[in-house]
Amino acid sequence: MKTLDITLHTQQHVSTLVNITNRFPYTIQLRQGRYVVDGKSILGVCSLETSKPIVLEAYSNHCDALFDALQPLIC
């Protein structure tokens, strides 16, 4: 598992995140405090407070392509 801190300031960022995460076959979760949601679910991502940083957890050791695609969202 690898982690990355991201921020989602607009609904466009939320949409971009979900579109990117759905391209990868492994499990991706978003964690904010005690809440954990599926990183591939638009409803799950929308339920998080977007004004605070979010921890993205990718359950794979080969996440370089994912992290490169998420560069605009990294804190």
C-alpha positions in Angstrom: 0.0 0.0 0.0 1.2 3.5 -0.8 -0.4 6.8 0.4 -0.6 10.3 -1.0 -2.2 13.5 0.3 -4.5 15.2 -2.1 -6.9 18.2 -2.1 -10.2 18.5 -4.0 -11.1 22.2 -4.2 -13.8 22.0 -6.9 -16.4 19.5 -8.2 -14.2 19.3 -11.3 -11.3 18.0 -9.1 -13.7 15.3 -7.7 -14.7 14.3 -11.2 -11.1 14.2 -12.4 -10.1 12.0 -9.4 -12.8 9.5 -10.0 -12.1 9.3 -13.7 -8.4 8.7 -13.0 -8.9 6.1 -10.2 -11.3 4.1 -12.3 -8.5 3.4 -14.9 -6.5 1.3 -12.4 -7.4 -2.3 -11.4 -6.4 -2.2 -7.8 -8.3 -0.9 -4.7 -8.0 2.8 -4.0 -9.5 4.2 -0.8 -9.8 7.8 0.5 -9.4 8.5 4.2 -10.3 11.6 6.0 -10.3 11.3 9.8 -12.4 8.3 10.7 -14.2 8.2 7.3 -13.0 5.8 4.6 -14.6 5.7 1.1 -14.0 4.0 -2.2 -11.8 6.2 -4.3 -13.7 5.0 -7.4 -17.1 6.0 -6.2 -18.3 9.5 -7.1 -20.9 9.4 -4.3 -18.3 8.3 -1.8 -15.8 11.0 -2.8 -18.6 13.7 -2.7 -19.4 12.7 0.9 -15.9 13.9 2.1 -15.2 17.4 3.2 -13.3 18.8 0.3 -11.8 21.8 2.1 -9.5 19.6 4.1 -6.6 17.3 2.9 -7.6 13.7 2.0 -5.3 10.7 2.2 -5.4 8.5 -0.9 -4.4 4.8 -0.2 -3.5 2.7 -3.2 -3.3 -1.0 -2.5 -0.5 -1.8 -5.0 3.3 -1.5 -5.1 3.1 -0.2 -8.7 1.3 3.2 -8.3 3.7 5.4 -10.2 1.3 5.9 -13.2 -1.6 6.7 -10.8 0.5 9.2 -8.8 1.7 10.9 -12.0 -1.9 11.3 -13.2 -2.9 12.8 -9.9 -0.1 15.5 -9.8 -2.6 18.4 -10.1 -4.4 17.2 -7.0 -1.4 16.6 -4.7 -1.1 18.8 -1.6 
